[in-house]
């Protein structure tokens, strides 16, 4: 029996609510995770100082984000900070 595990490597980027919401907003417009990744990288959507920071942060957040369904992603963008934390 295969089980999907939720990656809990919060030491790398913690919960990263703000960054997760930014990625979610882009995904709601584009609906393609590959294009979202490219946009985050090229436009420095996460406002990181270095390319390696962008890569590390996105690599930590992406597995969390792709596990959310469309309704959860919409909620993540719309709800308050406390509810965003609970969703993540």
Z-matrix of the N, CA and C atoms (Angstrom, degrees):
N
C 1 1.446
C 2 1.523 1 108.98
N 3 1.302 2 116.22 1 122.70
C 4 1.461 3 121.56 2 -179.62
C 5 1.521 4 109.47 3 -93.04
N 6 1.317 5 116.14 4 133.01
C 7 1.460 6 120.32 5 175.87
C 8 1.514 7 109.31 6 -118.97
N 9 1.316 8 115.71 7 139.33
C 10 1.462 9 120.87 8 175.48
C 11 1.519 10 108.58 9 -85.40
N 12 1.296 11 115.59 10 131.73
C 13 1.450 12 120.34 11 -178.99
C 14 1.516 13 110.70 12 -105.15
N 15 1.304 14 116.40 13 142.61
C 16 1.457 15 123.14 14 175.57
C 17 1.517 16 107.03 15 -88.57
N 18 1.309 17 117.17 16 123.36
C 19 1.458 18 121.31 17 -177.82
C 20 1.529 19 110.28 18 -73.60
N 21 1.310 20 115.87 19 121.62
C 22 1.460 21 120.46 20 -176.97
C 23 1.512 22 112.11 21 -112.77
N 24 1.284 23 117.78 22 48.38
C 25 1.463 24 121.28 23 -178.67
C 26 1.521 25 110.20 24 -90.00
N 27 1.322 26 116.31 25 61.38
C 28 1.454 27 121.54 26 -177.19
C 29 1.519 28 112.94 27 -68.41
N 30 1.307 29 118.06 28 -12.97
C 31 1.460 30 118.86 29 177.83
C 32 1.515 31 110.93 30 -69.36
N 33 1.322 32 118.02 31 -24.63
C 34 1.453 33 121.71 32 -179.78
C 35 1.514 34 113.24 33 -75.86
N 36 1.323 35 117.14 34 -48.29
C 37 1.461 36 120.73 35 -177.74
C 38 1.522 37 113.11 36 -138.94
N 39 1.283 38 118.83 37 12.30
C 40 1.460 39 124.19 38 -177.07
C 41 1.528 40 110.20 39 53.57
N 42 1.299 41 117.90 40 -151.17
C 43 1.462 42 120.71 41 -177.37
C 44 1.529 43 111.71 42 -76.43
N 45 1.321 44 117.60 43 -32.18
C 46 1.472 45 123.41 44 174.78
C 47 1.536 46 112.50 45 53.37
N 48 1.307 47 116.02 46 54.99
C 49 1.470 48 120.86 47 -178.19
C 50 1.528 49 111.04 48 -62.53
N 51 1.312 50 117.27 49 -49.88
C 52 1.470 51 120.80 50 -177.63
C 53 1.526 52 110.89 51 -57.49
N 54 1.318 53 116.64 52 -46.18
C 55 1.458 54 121.60 53 -178.79
C 56 1.529 55 111.05 54 -66.11
N 57 1.326 56 116.14 55 -39.42
C 58 1.466 57 120.30 56 179.00
C 59 1.522 58 111.14 57 -64.25
N 60 1.321 59 116.68 58 -39.21
C 61 1.467 60 120.44 59 178.51
C 62 1.530 61 110.02 60 -66.06
N 63 1.314 62 117.53 61 -41.97
C 64 1.473 63 120.24 62 178.46
C 65 1.527 64 110.95 63 -60.79
N 66 1.318 65 116.43 64 -44.71
C 67 1.463 66 120.65 65 178.76
C 68 1.528 67 109.85 66 -63.78
N 69 1.324 68 117.46 67 -40.27
C 70 1.467 69 121.69 68 179.18
C 71 1.522 70 111.54 69 -63.37
N 72 1.320 71 116.83 70 -41.61
C 73 1.463 72 120.56 71 178.75
C 74 1.522 73 110.94 72 -60.31
N 75 1.301 74 116.45 73 -41.80
C 76 1.468 75 120.19 74 178.66
C 77 1.519 76 110.42 75 -66.70
N 78 1.331 77 115.95 76 -43.14
C 79 1.468 78 119.10 77 -179.52
C 80 1.528 79 111.56 78 -61.80
N 81 1.314 80 117.53 79 -38.07
C 82 1.460 81 119.85 80 179.50
C 83 1.530 82 111.74 81 -63.23
N 84 1.308 83 117.23 82 -29.13
C 85 1.469 84 121.02 83 177.91
C 86 1.521 85 111.49 84 -81.01
N 87 1.336 86 116.98 85 -41.05
C 88 1.465 87 121.90 86 -169.44
C 89 1.528 88 113.21 87 -96.48
N 90 1.319 89 117.53 88 -39.11
C 91 1.473 90 124.29 89 -179.89
C 92 1.528 91 113.84 90 65.65
N 93 1.305 92 118.05 91 23.77
C 94 1.469 93 121.73 92 179.16
C 95 1.525 94 108.29 93 -141.26
N 96 1.329 95 116.80 94 112.33
C 97 1.461 96 120.49 95 -174.93
C 98 1.521 97 113.06 96 -62.81
N 99 1.329 98 118.05 97 -32.57
C 100 1.473 99 120.15 98 178.71
C 101 1.528 100 111.42 99 -65.38
N 102 1.315 101 116.06 100 -41.41
C 103 1.465 102 120.33 101 178.78
C 104 1.525 103 110.26 102 -70.91
N 105 1.327 104 116.75 103 -36.49
C 106 1.465 105 120.38 104 176.50
C 107 1.522 106 109.39 105 -59.37
N 108 1.330 107 117.20 106 -47.07
C 109 1.468 108 121.20 107 179.38
C 110 1.527 109 110.93 108 -58.05
N 111 1.309 110 116.23 109 -44.92
C 112 1.465 111 120.75 110 -179.63
C 113 1.538 112 111.03 111 -63.18
N 114 1.318 113 116.38 112 -42.78
C 115 1.472 114 120.74 113 179.99
C 116 1.532 115 110.86 114 -65.42
N 117 1.319 116 116.73 115 -43.27
C 118 1.470 117 120.77 116 178.30
C 119 1.521 118 109.47 117 -59.35
N 120 1.305 119 116.85 118 -43.12
C 121 1.464 120 122.20 119 -178.74
C 122 1.528 121 111.41 120 -68.27
N 123 1.321 122 117.67 121 -51.71
C 124 1.461 123 122.12 122 -173.72
C 125 1.533 124 113.46 123 -70.55
N 126 1.336 125 116.91 124 -34.40
C 127 1.466 126 120.13 125 -175.47
C 128 1.526 127 112.98 126 -103.73
N 129 1.313 128 116.39 127 5.75
C 130 1.469 129 122.55 128 -179.55
C 131 1.540 130 110.55 129 47.55
N 132 1.308 131 115.34 130 51.01
C 133 1.460 132 122.63 131 -178.59
C 134 1.528 133 111.30 132 -58.41
N 135 1.320 134 117.49 133 -31.20
C 136 1.462 135 121.28 134 -178.18
C 137 1.519 136 112.59 135 -83.37
N 138 1.326 137 116.79 136 -2.02
C 139 1.464 138 123.82 137 178.04
C 140 1.527 139 112.53 138 54.39
N 141 1.312 140 115.00 139 45.05
C 142 1.465 141 120.66 140 178.01
C 143 1.527 142 109.20 141 -86.66
N 144 1.306 143 115.40 142 155.98
C 145 1.467 144 119.64 143 -178.68
C 146 1.522 145 113.23 144 -80.34
N 147 1.317 146 116.55 145 -28.18
C 148 1.471 147 118.90 146 -178.32
C 149 1.524 148 109.86 147 -129.68
N 150 1.326 149 114.96 148 158.58
C 151 1.468 150 121.05 149 177.52
C 152 1.524 151 111.02 150 -62.55
N 153 1.323 152 116.06 151 -37.06
C 154 1.468 153 118.92 152 -179.71
C 155 1.533 154 110.74 153 -65.81
N 156 1.326 155 117.82 154 -33.02
C 157 1.466 156 121.04 155 176.78
C 158 1.523 157 111.07 156 -67.81
N 159 1.319 158 116.21 157 -41.03
C 160 1.462 159 120.29 158 176.66
C 161 1.523 160 109.40 159 -59.84
N 162 1.315 161 115.75 160 -49.14
C 163 1.460 162 120.69 161 -177.91
C 164 1.526 163 111.51 162 -61.65
N 165 1.310 164 117.04 163 -48.07
C 166 1.470 165 121.14 164 -178.38
C 167 1.526 166 110.55 165 -62.05
N 168 1.320 167 116.94 166 -46.81
C 169 1.461 168 120.58 167 -178.78
C 170 1.518 169 110.99 168 -63.20
N 171 1.325 170 116.71 169 -47.18
C 172 1.466 171 119.05 170 -179.11
C 173 1.526 172 111.22 171 -64.03
N 174 1.324 173 117.19 172 -39.69
C 175 1.466 174 120.23 173 179.40
C 176 1.521 175 112.20 174 -64.93
N 177 1.307 176 117.40 175 -27.41
C 178 1.459 177 120.52 176 175.93
C 179 1.529 178 111.57 177 -79.92
N 180 1.321 179 116.77 178 -37.71
C 181 1.459 180 120.40 179 -175.53
C 182 1.521 181 113.47 180 -82.68
N 183 1.306 182 118.06 181 -35.81
C 184 1.463 183 121.47 182 -174.68
C 185 1.529 184 113.25 183 -54.55
N 186 1.333 185 119.23 184 -48.04
C 187 1.476 186 118.13 185 179.37
C 188 1.529 187 112.91 186 -60.80
N 189 1.297 188 117.45 187 -32.22
C 190 1.471 189 120.41 188 176.82
C 191 1.523 190 110.08 189 -69.18
N 192 1.328 191 115.46 190 -44.35
C 193 1.459 192 120.69 191 -173.98
C 194 1.526 193 112.34 192 -68.54
N 195 1.319 194 118.09 193 -41.27
C 196 1.466 195 119.86 194 -176.55
C 197 1.524 196 112.35 195 -68.45
N 198 1.312 197 117.38 196 -16.22
C 199 1.465 198 120.85 197 177.26
C 200 1.534 199 112.49 198 -79.86
N 201 1.325 200 116.42 199 -14.46
C 202 1.467 201 120.13 200 177.60
C 203 1.525 202 109.68 201 -81.77
N 204 1.329 203 116.63 202 141.25
C 205 1.460 204 118.70 203 174.41
C 206 1.532 205 108.81 204 -83.72
N 207 1.311 206 116.96 205 175.71
C 208 1.466 207 120.90 206 -175.76
C 209 1.530 208 112.10 207 -60.24
N 210 1.304 209 116.53 208 -40.25
C 211 1.468 210 120.34 209 -179.91
C 212 1.531 211 110.81 210 -63.78
N 213 1.307 212 117.12 211 -41.19
C 214 1.462 213 121.17 212 178.48
C 215 1.526 214 111.34 213 -66.66
N 216 1.324 215 116.74 214 -37.54
C 217 1.461 216 120.41 215 177.92
C 218 1.525 217 110.25 216 -65.59
N 219 1.318 218 116.90 217 -42.19
C 220 1.457 219 120.52 218 176.68
C 221 1.525 220 110.84 219 -61.43
N 222 1.322 221 116.58 220 -44.29
C 223 1.461 222 120.47 221 177.97
C 224 1.517 223 111.35 222 -60.54
N 225 1.305 224 116.40 223 -42.72
C 226 1.458 225 121.28 224 -179.00
C 227 1.526 226 111.02 225 -55.98
N 228 1.301 227 116.61 226 -38.32
C 229 1.467 228 121.49 227 -179.50
C 230 1.535 229 111.34 228 -75.57
N 231 1.321 230 116.98 229 -33.30
C 232 1.464 231 120.87 230 -170.76
C 233 1.531 232 115.33 231 -90.62
N 234 1.315 233 117.91 232 -29.11
C 235 1.468 234 119.92 233 -171.30
C 236 1.526 235 112.05 234 -84.43
N 237 1.334 236 115.71 235 173.41
C 238 1.466 237 120.38 236 -179.64
C 239 1.538 238 111.25 237 -76.90
N 240 1.304 239 114.81 238 173.06
C 241 1.469 240 121.42 239 -174.34
C 242 1.528 241 112.69 240 -57.80
N 243 1.305 242 117.40 241 -43.27
C 244 1.473 243 120.88 242 -178.86
C 245 1.528 244 110.58 243 -62.04
N 246 1.315 245 116.68 244 -43.40
C 247 1.468 246 121.05 245 178.95
C 248 1.528 247 111.37 246 -69.17
N 249 1.328 248 116.65 247 -34.49
C 250 1.467 249 119.67 248 175.66
C 251 1.517 250 110.19 249 -60.87
N 252 1.314 251 117.03 250 -43.73
C 253 1.471 252 121.66 251 178.50
C 254 1.523 253 110.65 252 -59.95
N 255 1.311 254 116.41 253 -40.01
C 256 1.466 255 119.77 254 -179.51
C 257 1.517 256 111.83 255 -67.72
N 258 1.335 257 116.90 256 -37.17
C 259 1.458 258 120.84 257 178.29
C 260 1.532 259 112.09 258 -65.82
N 261 1.317 260 115.21 259 -35.19
C 262 1.461 261 118.63 260 -178.05
C 263 1.518 262 110.39 261 -82.75
